[in-house]
Each structure stands twice: as structure tokens, then as C-alpha cells.
Amino acid sequence: MAALIRRIINTTSAPAAIGPYSQAVVVDRTMYISGQLGMDTASGQLVEGGVEAQTKQALVNMGEILKSAACGYENVVKTTVLLANMNDFTKVNDVYKQFFSSNFPARAAYQVAALPRGGLVEIEAVAVLGPLTVADNKL
């Protein structure tokens, strides 16, 4: 069996990892994107404006990582949303649907005890590299 290639994705257009992990890892055609907080790339600080602003920034950061691997939001097949407060679920959805507007990725959402740096939301994703064709959903 041929060995699969593992490639580390790193871009200065998104905040650097704040621990011993990569922004993303690609194996074959699958990209695993580490959880993105609503951090400003230049300052390294969480953006102001509450959960909506942090959600938008987290997804912008994810977009920069996707772009660095020649992908876009349409390549995302699964996300996990971590919330400091589940009562923010609707607010996060309102921002989320600005980035994912059709053929939504699969998703899970959880409330957690705390997020790094006091964040209100963190979003991780799995994407498939290359062109994707949307098939009829009838099996």
C-alpha cells in the first residue's frame, strides 16, 4: 500500500496556533482545520463585539486557511461549533449562514465549560480538497 502524504497548512493570514498544534493538516484530499477562535490576526486578541463578532472572525480565519490550500467554504463537509453559552446558538447560526448558505456541511454544536483566551465560540472543520460536484440527494 502506498503511503499517504501528510502536509501541514500554515498561513500568516490567520492567527498562529496558540499551542502545540497546526492550523490545519491535509492527508490525501482531506483537510482537518483546527478550532478557530474569533481572534484578530494582527493583534492576536479576541475581537470585540460579542459572540456575533467572534463567530464572524473565526469563520474569516477559517476562510484564510481554506484559501491557503486552494479551497473555499464550499469544500467544508463537517464543522464542530464549541460555545461558551448555548444560549448564543441562534446568534452564531445567524452569522454562520452568511458563510455557508447552501449545501450545508454536517455539524455538531456543544456548550463547553470554557474556551481558550476566554473566547465565546470556537469552530473547527473538515474539508475536502479539489473540485466537488453536488449530487442529487435522492438515493
Summary of the structure (lengths in Angstrom):
residues: 139
radius of gyration: 15.1
end to end distance: 31.7
largest distance: 50.7
contacts: 397
relative contact order: 0.22
helix: 28%
strand: 29%
